[in-house]
Amino acid sequence: MDEGYKENSEFCNYRSPLSTRYASKEMQYNFSDMKKFSTWRKLWIYLAKAEKALGLPVTEEQLAELEAHVYQVDLAAAAAEEKLTRHDVMAHVHVLAQQCPLAAPIIHLGATSCYVGDNTDLIIIRDGFNILLPKLANCIDKLSKFAAAYKDMPTLGFTHMQPAQLTTVGKRACLWLQDLLMDERALSRARDDLRFRGVKGTTGTQASFLQLFNGDSRKVKELDKLVTEMAGFSRSFIICGQTYTRKMDTECVATLSSLGASVHKICTDIRLLANMKELEEPFEQTQIGSSAMPYKRNPMRSERSCSIARHLMALCNNTLQTAATQWMERTLDDSANRRITLAEAFLSADSVLVTLQNVFEGLVVYPKVIERHIRQELPFMCAENIIMAMVKAGGDRQVCHEKIRVLSHEAGAQVKQKGLDNDLLERIRRDPYFSPILSQLDDLLNPSTFIGRAPEQVTEFLEEEVQPVLEKYKGKLGKAAVLEI
């Protein structure tokens, strides 16, 4: 063992970077032991209350004792119990029973481990979506303001990563926005599609509860409904095995993985544009880009987002494998995997959204660099406009096309072989053939005439598609994203 190792020191045990560096405190708490085990205790209270309401011998004193100990979770005692029993739920049942001797006889009455395990997971997943969605909405809000501010600014478009027709800075931002809107819809749908496992017993048949209520099926069904409502869900699964179907996890994590793909694409675009010096993520006054190269301004936020998004995208495969290998009513090989996968999916999504909002809040545009890049490429792109102008002036289209083709190749050689600027326009101005349209050249080369309806498209998109989504989050927008690292 390394001499720096000290038993029981927090700095000598592995800690997830998602907790120590990246994810927010609220999402960390959502997947914490305190949230998990206090929710178990709440679920035992919901069950006891519902059983009392339906006539089982549960007293107000027992309920009060349980409610007084919701957050008095003795994790050390539970760990010691689990070491003996090799069963996490029973370990916590024993510890709670010791704390609540009056209520001990009715704790977990008629339930199986998945009553607290699965239902808690569903509550945590729901709460996780409720944490993520306003953060996603804030990203959409910040980016929509950026798109509106730059809807008219021409910039080179790129297809195949080669210069293409012009677009605008704001229109490109709307491509990013459109993906994020799809993610908002998908996350909202995944949250709203969640169902509670409810009160179903060991293999989902509710046999134990039917026995508790002396064969009264109506009361068993009402018990399920009451507990579901207490937990804040509108419906529960009618059919389940010992667990709720693991396809539910697949649907939830798939939406988060898809969000990861969106963030990766956006931040990759920003990194490429930063390389071209057209766009830059925020860079603080004291920030260091490189330990060896003081001049560097590395896009570390976008790189971090891509890095974590890549992990997020890969997590979906875990849920698919888990759903595929649940034999019959369930196997336990889902448990350890889900403890890691579900938490990391939500923590990763949280991390990239916080970082993405921070990037959007401080995006810097360099118009002069953008203009220079346009000037370098626009002469080639305006060939069709020049041909049309020459035809209107009485020229022959085929002759004009050949003239421009030859001059374009000559100008291209200047750029590629000699590293000089594109001089196609100068060559056109010097050629007597083009004298009939020389007075029109500046107008023919105005970048604003090459962007089509991009500004109008931005306005329409923001009004018709973005604003209705942001309306859902009134009162939850405007808070700045804070990066600790």
RODREN-307127 format. One record per residue (C-alpha): residue number from 1; x, y, z. Coordinates in steps of 0.25 Angstrom, whole numbers, plus 5000, padded with zeros to 4 digits. Example, Ala and Ser with C-alpha at 12.3 -4.5 7.8 and 13.67 -1.06 7.14 Angstrom:
REM residues 2
<atom seq="1" east="5049" north="4982" up="5031"/>
<atom seq="2" east="5055" north="4996" up="5029"/>
This chain:
REM residues 485
<atom seq="1" east="5000" north="5000" up="5000"/>
<atom seq="2" east="5005" north="5014" up="4997"/>
<atom seq="3" east="5010" north="5021" up="5009"/>
<atom seq="4" east="5001" north="5032" up="5007"/>
<atom seq="5" east="4989" north="5023" up="5010"/>
<atom seq="6" east="4981" north="5025" up="5022"/>
<atom seq="7" east="4969" north="5017" up="5026"/>
<atom seq="8" east="4956" north="5024" up="5027"/>
<atom seq="9" east="4962" north="5037" up="5021"/>
<atom seq="10" east="4952" north="5042" up="5010"/>
<atom seq="11" east="4964" north="5046" up="5002"/>
<atom seq="12" east="4969" north="5032" up="5001"/>
<atom seq="13" east="4957" north="5026" up="4996"/>
<atom seq="14" east="4952" north="5027" up="4981"/>
<atom seq="15" east="4942" north="5038" up="4979"/>
<atom seq="16" east="4934" north="5040" up="4966"/>
<atom seq="17" east="4939" north="5053" up="4958"/>
<atom seq="18" east="4924" north="5055" up="4956"/>
<atom seq="19" east="4922" north="5058" up="4971"/>
<atom seq="20" east="4935" north="5065" up="4973"/>
<atom seq="21" east="4937" north="5073" up="4961"/>
<atom seq="22" east="4925" north="5074" up="4951"/>
<atom seq="23" east="4911" north="5071" up="4956"/>
<atom seq="24" east="4902" north="5081" up="4964"/>
<atom seq="25" east="4899" north="5079" up="4979"/>
<atom seq="26" east="4885" north="5077" up="4977"/>
<atom seq="27" east="4887" north="5066" up="4967"/>
<atom seq="28" east="4897" north="5060" up="4976"/>
<atom seq="29" east="4887" north="5060" up="4988"/>
<atom seq="30" east="4877" north="5054" up="4979"/>
<atom seq="31" east="4885" north="5041" up="4978"/>
<atom seq="32" east="4891" north="5042" up="4992"/>
<atom seq="33" east="4889" north="5031" up="5002"/>
<atom seq="34" east="4881" north="5041" up="5011"/>
<atom seq="35" east="4871" north="5043" up="5000"/>
<atom seq="36" east="4870" north="5029" up="4997"/>
<atom seq="37" east="4869" north="5023" up="5011"/>
<atom seq="38" east="4860" north="5035" up="5016"/>
<atom seq="39" east="4851" north="5032" up="5004"/>
<atom seq="40" east="4850" north="5017" up="5008"/>
<atom seq="41" east="4845" north="5022" up="5021"/>
<atom seq="42" east="4835" north="5031" up="5015"/>
<atom seq="43" east="4830" north="5019" up="5007"/>
<atom seq="44" east="4829" north="5010" up="5019"/>
<atom seq="45" east="4820" north="5022" up="5025"/>
<atom seq="46" east="4812" north="5023" up="5013"/>
<atom seq="47" east="4809" north="5008" up="5013"/>
<atom seq="48" east="4806" north="5008" up="5028"/>
<atom seq="49" east="4796" north="5020" up="5026"/>
<atom seq="50" east="4789" north="5014" up="5014"/>
<atom seq="51" east="4788" north="5001" up="5022"/>
<atom seq="52" east="4782" north="5008" up="5034"/>
<atom seq="53" east="4772" north="5015" up="5025"/>
<atom seq="54" east="4768" north="5002" up="5020"/>
<atom seq="55" east="4765" north="4996" up="5034"/>
<atom seq="56" east="4778" north="4989" up="5038"/>
<atom seq="57" east="4783" north="4991" up="5052"/>
<atom seq="58" east="4793" north="5002" up="5051"/>
<atom seq="59" east="4792" north="5013" up="5061"/>
<atom seq="60" east="4795" north="5028" up="5060"/>
<atom seq="61" east="4806" north="5026" up="5071"/>
<atom seq="62" east="4813" north="5017" up="5062"/>
<atom seq="63" east="4812" north="5026" up="5050"/>
<atom seq="64" east="4817" north="5038" up="5058"/>
<atom seq="65" east="4829" north="5030" up="5063"/>
<atom seq="66" east="4832" north="5026" up="5049"/>
<atom seq="67" east="4831" north="5041" up="5044"/>
<atom seq="68" east="4840" north="5046" up="5055"/>
<atom seq="69" east="4851" north="5037" up="5050"/>
<atom seq="70" east="4850" north="5040" up="5035"/>
<atom seq="71" east="4864" north="5047" up="5034"/>
<atom seq="72" east="4870" north="5040" up="5046"/>
<atom seq="73" east="4877" north="5030" up="5037"/>
<atom seq="74" east="4888" north="5023" up="5044"/>
<atom seq="75" east="4897" north="5019" up="5032"/>
<atom seq="76" east="4908" north="5012" up="5041"/>
<atom seq="77" east="4898" north="5003" up="5048"/>
<atom seq="78" east="4891" north="4999" up="5035"/>
<atom seq="79" east="4905" north="4996" up="5029"/>
<atom seq="80" east="4908" north="4987" up="5041"/>
<atom seq="81" east="4894" north="4980" up="5039"/>
<atom seq="82" east="4896" north="4978" up="5024"/>
<atom seq="83" east="4910" north="4972" up="5027"/>
<atom seq="84" east="4902" north="4961" up="5035"/>
<atom seq="85" east="4890" north="4960" up="5027"/>
<atom seq="86" east="4896" north="4962" up="5013"/>
<atom seq="87" east="4882" north="4969" up="5010"/>
<atom seq="88" east="4881" north="4984" up="5009"/>
<atom seq="89" east="4866" north="4986" up="5011"/>
<atom seq="90" east="4866" north="4977" up="5023"/>
<atom seq="91" east="4878" north="4984" up="5029"/>
<atom seq="92" east="4870" north="4997" up="5029"/>
<atom seq="93" east="4857" north="4990" up="5034"/>
<atom seq="94" east="4865" north="4985" up="5046"/>
<atom seq="95" east="4871" north="4999" up="5049"/>
<atom seq="96" east="4858" north="5006" up="5048"/>
<atom seq="97" east="4851" north="4996" up="5057"/>
<atom seq="98" east="4862" north="4998" up="5067"/>
<atom seq="99" east="4859" north="5013" up="5066"/>
<atom seq="100" east="4844" north="5011" up="5066"/>
<atom seq="101" east="4841" north="5000" up="5075"/>
<atom seq="102" east="4826" north="5003" up="5076"/>
<atom seq="103" east="4825" north="5003" up="5061"/>
<atom seq="104" east="4834" north="4991" up="5059"/>
<atom seq="105" east="4823" north="4981" up="5056"/>
<atom seq="106" east="4817" north="4989" up="5045"/>
<atom seq="107" east="4829" north="4993" up="5037"/>
<atom seq="108" east="4830" north="4987" up="5023"/>
<atom seq="109" east="4817" north="4980" up="5026"/>
<atom seq="110" east="4813" north="4971" up="5014"/>
<atom seq="111" east="4824" north="4977" up="5005"/>
<atom seq="112" east="4836" north="4972" up="4998"/>
<atom seq="113" east="4849" north="4979" up="4996"/>
<atom seq="114" east="4846" north="4985" up="4983"/>
<atom seq="115" east="4834" north="4992" up="4989"/>
<atom seq="116" east="4845" north="5002" up="4995"/>
<atom seq="117" east="4856" north="4999" up="4985"/>
<atom seq="118" east="4848" north="5001" up="4972"/>
<atom seq="119" east="4839" north="5011" up="4976"/>
<atom seq="120" east="4850" north="5020" up="4982"/>
<atom seq="121" east="4857" north="5019" up="4969"/>
<atom seq="122" east="4845" north="5024" up="4961"/>
<atom seq="123" east="4844" north="5036" up="4971"/>
<atom seq="124" east="4859" north="5039" up="4969"/>
<atom seq="125" east="4857" north="5038" up="4954"/>
<atom seq="126" east="4845" north="5047" up="4954"/>
<atom seq="127" east="4852" north="5057" up="4963"/>
<atom seq="128" east="4865" north="5056" up="4954"/>
<atom seq="129" east="4857" north="5060" up="4942"/>
<atom seq="130" east="4851" north="5071" up="4950"/>
<atom seq="131" east="4865" north="5076" up="4953"/>
<atom seq="132" east="4869" north="5075" up="4939"/>
<atom seq="133" east="4858" north="5081" up="4931"/>
<atom seq="134" east="4859" north="5095" up="4937"/>
<atom seq="135" east="4874" north="5095" up="4934"/>
<atom seq="136" east="4871" north="5090" up="4920"/>
<atom seq="137" east="4861" north="5102" up="4918"/>
<atom seq="138" east="4871" north="5112" up="4923"/>
<atom seq="139" east="4881" north="5107" up="4912"/>
<atom seq="140" east="4870" north="5109" up="4902"/>
<atom seq="141" east="4867" north="5122" up="4907"/>
<atom seq="142" east="4881" north="5127" up="4907"/>
<atom seq="143" east="4884" north="5122" up="4893"/>
<atom seq="144" east="4871" north="5127" up="4888"/>
<atom seq="145" east="4875" north="5141" up="4892"/>
<atom seq="146" east="4889" north="5139" up="4885"/>
<atom seq="147" east="4882" north="5134" up="4872"/>
<atom seq="148" east="4873" north="5147" up="4872"/>
<atom seq="149" east="4885" north="5156" up="4874"/>
<atom seq="150" east="4892" north="5150" up="4863"/>
<atom seq="151" east="4881" north="5146" up="4853"/>
<atom seq="152" east="4886" north="5156" up="4842"/>
<atom seq="153" east="4901" north="5154" up="4843"/>
<atom seq="154" east="4906" north="5146" up="4831"/>
<atom seq="155" east="4916" north="5135" up="4833"/>
<atom seq="156" east="4921" north="5124" up="4824"/>
<atom seq="157" east="4913" north="5111" up="4824"/>
<atom seq="158" east="4920" north="5098" up="4824"/>
<atom seq="159" east="4916" north="5085" up="4818"/>
<atom seq="160" east="4926" north="5073" up="4818"/>
<atom seq="161" east="4934" north="5083" up="4827"/>
<atom seq="162" east="4937" north="5091" up="4814"/>
<atom seq="163" east="4932" north="5105" up="4812"/>
<atom seq="164" east="4918" north="5106" up="4806"/>
<atom seq="165" east="4907" north="5116" up="4804"/>
<atom seq="166" east="4906" north="5127" up="4814"/>
<atom seq="167" east="4897" north="5125" up="4826"/>
<atom seq="168" east="4896" north="5134" up="4839"/>
<atom seq="169" east="4902" north="5133" up="4853"/>
<atom seq="170" east="4888" north="5133" up="4858"/>
<atom seq="171" east="4883" north="5123" up="4849"/>
<atom seq="172" east="4894" north="5113" up="4852"/>
<atom seq="173" east="4890" north="5115" up="4867"/>
<atom seq="174" east="4876" north="5111" up="4863"/>
<atom seq="175" east="4881" north="5098" up="4858"/>
<atom seq="176" east="4887" north="5095" up="4872"/>
<atom seq="177" east="4874" north="5100" up="4878"/>
<atom seq="178" east="4865" north="5091" up="4870"/>
<atom seq="179" east="4872" north="5079" up="4876"/>
<atom seq="180" east="4871" north="5084" up="4890"/>
<atom seq="181" east="4856" north="5086" up="4888"/>
<atom seq="182" east="4855" north="5072" up="4884"/>
<atom seq="183" east="4863" north="5068" up="4896"/>
<atom seq="184" east="4853" north="5076" up="4905"/>
<atom seq="185" east="4841" north="5069" up="4899"/>
<atom seq="186" east="4848" north="5055" up="4901"/>
<atom seq="187" east="4852" north="5058" up="4915"/>
<atom seq="188" east="4838" north="5063" up="4918"/>
<atom seq="189" east="4831" north="5051" up="4912"/>
<atom seq="190" east="4840" north="5042" up="4919"/>
<atom seq="191" east="4837" north="5048" up="4932"/>
<atom seq="192" east="4822" north="5049" up="4930"/>
<atom seq="193" east="4822" north="5034" up="4925"/>
<atom seq="194" east="4828" north="5029" up="4938"/>
<atom seq="195" east="4819" north="5020" up="4946"/>
<atom seq="196" east="4820" north="5016" up="4960"/>
<atom seq="197" east="4823" north="5001" up="4963"/>
<atom seq="198" east="4813" north="5003" up="4975"/>
<atom seq="199" east="4809" north="4992" up="4985"/>
<atom seq="200" east="4811" north="4979" up="4977"/>
<atom seq="201" east="4817" north="4968" up="4986"/>
<atom seq="202" east="4828" north="4958" up="4983"/>
<atom seq="203" east="4825" north="4954" up="4968"/>
<atom seq="204" east="4815" north="4965" up="4965"/>
<atom seq="205" east="4803" north="4957" up="4968"/>
<atom seq="206" east="4799" north="4965" up="4981"/>
<atom seq="207" east="4797" north="4952" up="4988"/>
<atom seq="208" east="4803" north="4956" up="5002"/>
<atom seq="209" east="4793" north="4968" up="5002"/>
<atom seq="210" east="4781" north="4960" up="4998"/>
<atom seq="211" east="4784" north="4951" up="5010"/>
<atom seq="212" east="4786" north="4963" up="5019"/>
<atom seq="213" east="4772" north="4968" up="5015"/>
<atom seq="214" east="4766" north="4954" up="5016"/>
<atom seq="215" east="4764" north="4953" up="5001"/>
<atom seq="216" east="4758" north="4967" up="4999"/>
<atom seq="217" east="4763" north="4970" up="4985"/>
<atom seq="218" east="4756" north="4984" up="4985"/>
<atom seq="219" east="4764" north="4988" up="4997"/>
<atom seq="220" east="4777" north="4983" up="4991"/>
<atom seq="221" east="4775" north="4991" up="4979"/>
<atom seq="222" east="4771" north="5003" up="4987"/>
<atom seq="223" east="4784" north="5001" up="4995"/>
<atom seq="224" east="4792" north="5002" up="4983"/>
<atom seq="225" east="4785" north="5015" up="4978"/>
<atom seq="226" east="4787" north="5022" up="4992"/>
<atom seq="227" east="4802" north="5019" up="4993"/>
<atom seq="228" east="4804" north="5023" up="4978"/>
<atom seq="229" east="4797" north="5037" up="4981"/>
<atom seq="230" east="4804" north="5039" up="4994"/>
<atom seq="231" east="4817" north="5037" up="4986"/>
<atom seq="232" east="4813" north="5048" up="4976"/>
<atom seq="233" east="4810" north="5039" up="4964"/>
<atom seq="234" east="4797" north="5039" up="4956"/>
<atom seq="235" east="4797" north="5024" up="4952"/>
<atom seq="236" east="4805" north="5011" up="4955"/>
<atom seq="237" east="4808" north="4999" up="4947"/>
<atom seq="238" east="4796" north="4989" up="4946"/>
<atom seq="239" east="4806" north="4978" up="4942"/>
<atom seq="240" east="4820" north="4976" up="4948"/>
<atom seq="241" east="4829" north="4965" up="4953"/>
<atom seq="242" east="4837" north="4966" up="4965"/>
<atom seq="243" east="4842" north="4979" up="4959"/>
<atom seq="244" east="4836" north="4989" up="4950"/>
<atom seq="245" east="4840" north="4987" up="4935"/>
<atom seq="246" east="4855" north="4991" up="4933"/>
<atom seq="247" east="4850" north="4996" up="4919"/>
<atom seq="248" east="4846" north="5008" up="4927"/>
<atom seq="249" east="4861" north="5011" up="4931"/>
<atom seq="250" east="4864" north="5009" up="4916"/>
<atom seq="251" east="4854" north="5020" up="4912"/>
<atom seq="252" east="4859" north="5029" up="4923"/>
<atom seq="253" east="4874" north="5028" up="4920"/>
<atom seq="254" east="4872" north="5027" up="4905"/>
<atom seq="255" east="4867" north="5042" up="4906"/>
<atom seq="256" east="4879" north="5046" up="4914"/>
<atom seq="257" east="4888" north="5039" up="4905"/>
<atom seq="258" east="4881" north="5046" up="4893"/>
<atom seq="259" east="4883" north="5060" up="4901"/>
<atom seq="260" east="4898" north="5056" up="4902"/>
<atom seq="261" east="4899" north="5055" up="4886"/>
<atom seq="262" east="4893" north="5069" up="4885"/>
<atom seq="263" east="4902" north="5075" up="4895"/>
<atom seq="264" east="4914" north="5068" up="4888"/>
<atom seq="265" east="4910" north="5073" up="4874"/>
<atom seq="266" east="4908" north="5087" up="4879"/>
<atom seq="267" east="4921" north="5088" up="4887"/>
<atom seq="268" east="4929" north="5081" up="4875"/>
<atom seq="269" east="4924" north="5092" up="4866"/>
<atom seq="270" east="4928" north="5103" up="4876"/>
<atom seq="271" east="4942" north="5096" up="4877"/>
<atom seq="272" east="4943" north="5096" up="4862"/>
<atom seq="273" east="4939" north="5111" up="4861"/>
<atom seq="274" east="4949" north="5114" up="4873"/>
<atom seq="275" east="4960" north="5108" up="4864"/>
<atom seq="276" east="4955" north="5118" up="4853"/>
<atom seq="277" east="4955" north="5129" up="4863"/>
<atom seq="278" east="4941" north="5133" up="4859"/>
<atom seq="279" east="4934" north="5129" up="4872"/>
<atom seq="280" east="4940" north="5127" up="4886"/>
<atom seq="281" east="4934" north="5121" up="4899"/>
<atom seq="282" east="4936" north="5130" up="4912"/>
<atom seq="283" east="4951" north="5131" up="4916"/>
<atom seq="284" east="4953" north="5138" up="4930"/>
<atom seq="285" east="4964" north="5148" up="4933"/>
<atom seq="286" east="4972" north="5139" up="4942"/>
<atom seq="287" east="4969" north="5126" up="4933"/>
<atom seq="288" east="4981" north="5118" up="4928"/>
<atom seq="289" east="4980" north="5111" up="4915"/>
<atom seq="290" east="4993" north="5104" up="4915"/>
<atom seq="291" east="5004" north="5101" up="4925"/>
<atom seq="292" east="5015" north="5102" up="4914"/>
<atom seq="293" east="5008" north="5112" up="4904"/>
<atom seq="294" east="5003" north="5124" up="4911"/>
<atom seq="295" east="4996" north="5130" up="4899"/>
<atom seq="296" east="4986" north="5118" up="4898"/>
<atom seq="297" east="4971" north="5120" up="4900"/>
<atom seq="298" east="4967" north="5106" up="4900"/>
<atom seq="299" east="4952" north="5103" up="4899"/>
<atom seq="300" east="4952" north="5095" up="4912"/>
<atom seq="301" east="4938" north="5096" up="4915"/>
<atom seq="302" east="4933" north="5091" up="4902"/>
<atom seq="303" east="4944" north="5080" up="4903"/>
<atom seq="304" east="4939" north="5076" up="4916"/>
<atom seq="305" east="4924" north="5075" up="4911"/>
<atom seq="306" east="4929" north="5066" up="4900"/>
<atom seq="307" east="4936" north="5057" up="4909"/>
<atom seq="308" east="4925" north="5055" up="4919"/>
<atom seq="309" east="4915" north="5055" up="4908"/>
<atom seq="310" east="4922" north="5043" up="4902"/>
<atom seq="311" east="4921" north="5036" up="4915"/>
<atom seq="312" east="4906" north="5039" up="4916"/>
<atom seq="313" east="4904" north="5034" up="4902"/>
<atom seq="314" east="4911" north="5021" up="4905"/>
<atom seq="315" east="4902" north="5018" up="4918"/>
<atom seq="316" east="4890" north="5015" up="4910"/>
<atom seq="317" east="4896" north="5002" up="4905"/>
<atom seq="318" east="4896" north="4997" up="4920"/>
<atom seq="319" east="4881" north="4999" up="4922"/>
<atom seq="320" east="4878" north="4991" up="4909"/>
<atom seq="321" east="4887" north="4980" up="4914"/>
<atom seq="322" east="4880" north="4980" up="4927"/>
<atom seq="323" east="4866" north="4980" up="4921"/>
<atom seq="324" east="4870" north="4969" up="4912"/>
<atom seq="325" east="4875" north="4960" up="4923"/>
<atom seq="326" east="4864" north="4960" up="4933"/>
<atom seq="327" east="4860" north="4946" up="4934"/>
<atom seq="328" east="4845" north="4943" up="4937"/>
<atom seq="329" east="4840" north="4951" up="4948"/>
<atom seq="330" east="4854" north="4957" up="4951"/>
<atom seq="331" east="4869" north="4954" up="4953"/>
<atom seq="332" east="4878" north="4962" up="4963"/>
<atom seq="333" east="4889" north="4965" up="4953"/>
<atom seq="334" east="4882" north="4978" up="4950"/>
<atom seq="335" east="4884" north="4983" up="4964"/>
<atom seq="336" east="4899" north="4987" up="4964"/>
<atom seq="337" east="4899" north="4992" up="4950"/>
<atom seq="338" east="4887" north="5001" up="4952"/>
<atom seq="339" east="4893" north="5007" up="4965"/>
<atom seq="340" east="4904" north="5012" up="4955"/>
<atom seq="341" east="4897" north="5015" up="4942"/>
<atom seq="342" east="4885" north="5022" up="4947"/>
<atom seq="343" east="4893" north="5031" up="4956"/>
<atom seq="344" east="4904" north="5034" up="4946"/>
<atom seq="345" east="4894" north="5037" up="4935"/>
<atom seq="346" east="4887" north="5048" up="4943"/>
<atom seq="347" east="4899" north="5053" up="4949"/>
<atom seq="348" east="4906" north="5054" up="4935"/>
<atom seq="349" east="4894" north="5061" up="4929"/>
<atom seq="350" east="4894" north="5071" up="4940"/>
<atom seq="351" east="4908" north="5074" up="4938"/>
<atom seq="352" east="4908" north="5076" up="4923"/>
<atom seq="353" east="4895" north="5085" up="4925"/>
<atom seq="354" east="4902" north="5094" up="4935"/>
<atom seq="355" east="4914" north="5095" up="4927"/>
<atom seq="356" east="4906" north="5097" up="4914"/>
<atom seq="357" east="4898" north="5109" up="4920"/>
<atom seq="358" east="4911" north="5115" up="4925"/>
<atom seq="359" east="4917" north="5114" up="4911"/>
<atom seq="360" east="4904" north="5121" up="4905"/>
<atom seq="361" east="4905" north="5132" up="4915"/>
<atom seq="362" east="4918" north="5136" up="4911"/>
<atom seq="363" east="4919" north="5133" up="4896"/>
<atom seq="364" east="4928" north="5143" up="4889"/>
<atom seq="365" east="4927" north="5146" up="4874"/>
<atom seq="366" east="4938" north="5152" up="4866"/>
<atom seq="367" east="4931" north="5159" up="4854"/>
<atom seq="368" east="4944" north="5164" up="4847"/>
<atom seq="369" east="4949" north="5150" up="4846"/>
<atom seq="370" east="4936" north="5145" up="4841"/>
<atom seq="371" east="4936" north="5156" up="4830"/>
<atom seq="372" east="4951" north="5152" up="4826"/>
<atom seq="373" east="4947" north="5138" up="4824"/>
<atom seq="374" east="4935" north="5142" up="4816"/>
<atom seq="375" east="4944" north="5151" up="4807"/>
<atom seq="376" east="4953" north="5139" up="4805"/>
<atom seq="377" east="4942" north="5130" up="4800"/>
<atom seq="378" east="4931" north="5139" up="4794"/>
<atom seq="379" east="4938" north="5142" up="4781"/>
<atom seq="380" east="4936" north="5127" up="4778"/>
<atom seq="381" east="4922" north="5127" up="4782"/>
<atom seq="382" east="4917" north="5139" up="4775"/>
<atom seq="383" east="4921" north="5133" up="4761"/>
<atom seq="384" east="4906" north="5130" up="4758"/>
<atom seq="385" east="4902" north="5144" up="4761"/>
<atom seq="386" east="4913" north="5150" up="4752"/>
<atom seq="387" east="4909" north="5141" up="4741"/>
<atom seq="388" east="4894" north="5145" up="4742"/>
<atom seq="389" east="4898" north="5160" up="4742"/>
<atom seq="390" east="4907" north="5158" up="4730"/>
<atom seq="391" east="4895" north="5151" up="4723"/>
<atom seq="392" east="4886" north="5162" up="4726"/>
<atom seq="393" east="4897" north="5172" up="4720"/>
<atom seq="394" east="4897" north="5164" up="4707"/>
<atom seq="395" east="4908" north="5154" up="4710"/>
<atom seq="396" east="4908" north="5139" up="4706"/>
<atom seq="397" east="4906" north="5130" up="4718"/>
<atom seq="398" east="4916" north="5119" up="4713"/>
<atom seq="399" east="4927" north="5129" up="4710"/>
<atom seq="400" east="4925" north="5136" up="4723"/>
<atom seq="401" east="4925" north="5122" up="4731"/>
<atom seq="402" east="4938" north="5118" up="4724"/>
<atom seq="403" east="4944" north="5132" up="4727"/>
<atom seq="404" east="4941" north="5131" up="4742"/>
<atom seq="405" east="4945" north="5116" up="4742"/>
<atom seq="406" east="4959" north="5120" up="4737"/>
<atom seq="407" east="4960" north="5132" up="4747"/>
<atom seq="408" east="4955" north="5124" up="4759"/>
<atom seq="409" east="4966" north="5113" up="4757"/>
<atom seq="410" east="4977" north="5124" up="4756"/>
<atom seq="411" east="4972" north="5130" up="4768"/>
<atom seq="412" east="4971" north="5117" up="4775"/>
<atom seq="413" east="4985" north="5114" up="4772"/>
<atom seq="414" east="4989" north="5127" up="4778"/>
<atom seq="415" east="4982" north="5123" up="4791"/>
<atom seq="416" east="4986" north="5108" up="4792"/>
<atom seq="417" east="5000" north="5108" up="4786"/>
<atom seq="418" east="5006" north="5122" up="4790"/>
<atom seq="419" east="4997" north="5125" up="4803"/>
<atom seq="420" east="4992" north="5138" up="4797"/>
<atom seq="421" east="4979" north="5144" up="4798"/>
<atom seq="422" east="4968" north="5141" up="4788"/>
<atom seq="423" east="4969" north="5151" up="4777"/>
<atom seq="424" east="4958" north="5146" up="4768"/>
<atom seq="425" east="4951" north="5159" up="4768"/>
<atom seq="426" east="4964" north="5167" up="4764"/>
<atom seq="427" east="4965" north="5157" up="4753"/>
<atom seq="428" east="4951" north="5160" up="4749"/>
<atom seq="429" east="4953" north="5175" up="4750"/>
<atom seq="430" east="4965" north="5174" up="4741"/>
<atom seq="431" east="4958" north="5166" up="4730"/>
<atom seq="432" east="4952" north="5175" up="4719"/>
<atom seq="433" east="4941" north="5165" up="4717"/>
<atom seq="434" east="4934" north="5168" up="4730"/>
<atom seq="435" east="4934" north="5183" up="4728"/>
<atom seq="436" east="4919" north="5184" up="4726"/>
<atom seq="437" east="4917" north="5180" up="4740"/>
<atom seq="438" east="4928" north="5185" up="4748"/>
<atom seq="439" east="4920" north="5196" up="4754"/>
<atom seq="440" east="4911" north="5185" up="4760"/>
<atom seq="441" east="4922" north="5176" up="4766"/>
<atom seq="442" east="4921" north="5182" up="4780"/>
<atom seq="443" east="4906" north="5180" up="4781"/>
<atom seq="444" east="4907" north="5166" up="4775"/>
<atom seq="445" east="4917" north="5163" up="4786"/>
<atom seq="446" east="4909" north="5168" up="4798"/>
<atom seq="447" east="4909" north="5157" up="4808"/>
<atom seq="448" east="4894" north="5160" up="4812"/>
<atom seq="449" east="4889" north="5156" up="4799"/>
<atom seq="450" east="4895" north="5142" up="4800"/>
<atom seq="451" east="4887" north="5138" up="4813"/>
<atom seq="452" east="4874" north="5136" up="4808"/>
<atom seq="453" east="4863" north="5136" up="4818"/>
<atom seq="454" east="4872" north="5132" up="4830"/>
<atom seq="455" east="4868" north="5145" up="4838"/>
<atom seq="456" east="4853" north="5143" up="4836"/>
<atom seq="457" east="4855" north="5128" up="4839"/>
<atom seq="458" east="4861" north="5131" up="4852"/>
<atom seq="459" east="4850" north="5140" up="4856"/>
<atom seq="460" east="4839" north="5130" up="4852"/>
<atom seq="461" east="4846" north="5119" up="4859"/>
<atom seq="462" east="4848" north="5127" up="4872"/>
<atom seq="463" east="4834" north="5132" up="4872"/>
<atom seq="464" east="4827" north="5119" up="4868"/>
<atom seq="465" east="4835" north="5108" up="4874"/>
<atom seq="466" east="4845" north="5113" up="4885"/>
<atom seq="467" east="4836" north="5123" up="4893"/>
<atom seq="468" east="4824" north="5113" up="4895"/>
<atom seq="469" east="4834" north="5104" up="4902"/>
<atom seq="470" east="4840" north="5115" up="4910"/>
<atom seq="471" east="4826" north="5119" up="4915"/>
<atom seq="472" east="4826" north="5105" up="4922"/>
<atom seq="473" east="4838" north="5110" up="4931"/>
<atom seq="474" east="4833" north="5124" up="4935"/>
<atom seq="475" east="4839" north="5127" up="4948"/>
<atom seq="476" east="4850" north="5117" up="4946"/>
<atom seq="477" east="4859" north="5125" up="4936"/>
<atom seq="478" east="4870" north="5135" up="4938"/>
<atom seq="479" east="4879" north="5129" up="4949"/>
<atom seq="480" east="4893" north="5129" up="4944"/>
<atom seq="481" east="4901" north="5116" up="4943"/>
<atom seq="482" east="4913" north="5115" up="4953"/>
<atom seq="483" east="4924" north="5106" up="4950"/>
<atom seq="484" east="4933" north="5102" up="4962"/>
<atom seq="485" east="4944" north="5097" up="4953"/>
